[in-house]
Amino acid sequence: MKRIIFCTFLKKQSEGQDFQFYPGELGEKIYNQISKKAWEKWIAKQTILINEKKLNMFNLEDRKKIEEHMKLFLFEK
């Protein structure tokens, strides 16, 4: 059964994610407020950022940069 949420990114009712992709409180917020479609848009944007900025996801500082971009993209657009 599909889980329908109000997506704060799309500003409308949409299908929610099947499970929490991201850990912690931020992951909970994403699970409850960001739809599958919005999450797919973020994944595409994340790929572009990683490639353009030559980020290494094994590097803690680079992961923090991506997390900040994610917060801005999903919640402050």
N, C-alpha and C positions, 0 to 999 in steps of 0.2 A: 504494500500500500504506500502510495506517495505521501510524503510529509510536506504539507504546504505551509510556508512561512511568509511574512511580509519582509521582502528583501530591501534593506536600507540602501543598497547600491542601486538597484533598479527602480526603487520607489513603487513597488507593486507586489501583489501576491505572486509567489512563484514556488516551484518545487525546491524543497530543501535538500541538503546533502544527506547521503545515506549514513554517514558516520563522521566523527570529528577528525579532520585531517591534520589539524595543528594542535600542539599540546597546550596545556595550561588555561588560564583565564581568557587569554586572547583567542585560543582555539575554541573555547566554549562560546564566546561572543560571535565568532565567525560561523560556527555551527548553527546558532540560533538566529542570526540576522543576515547571512549571506547565502544566496541561492546557488544551485549548481551552475547555472548559466553565468552568474557573476564570478564564481570561483574559476570557471574556465577562462574568463576574460583576464583574471589576475594571473593565471598560470602562463598565458600567452605573453602578457606584459613582463612577467618575471623572467621568462626565457630571453626576451629582448634585452632587459637590463643586465642580466648575467653576461650575455655575449658582448654587448656594447662596452660595458665597464670592466670586462675581463675579470669578473669576480670568481673566487674559488670558494665553493660551499664547504670545504673542509676548514676554512679559515673563519674563526669566530667573529672577527671584525666584519668580514664580508657578509656573514649571515645576519649580523645586527643591522647592516645597511639595508639588506633585502627586507628584513622585518619592518624597518621604518618606512620603506617605500610601500610595502604592503598595507600598513596602517593608513598611510596617506591615500593610496589608491582606493581602498575599499570603504573607508569611513569618512574621509574628508574631501571627497570629490565635489 
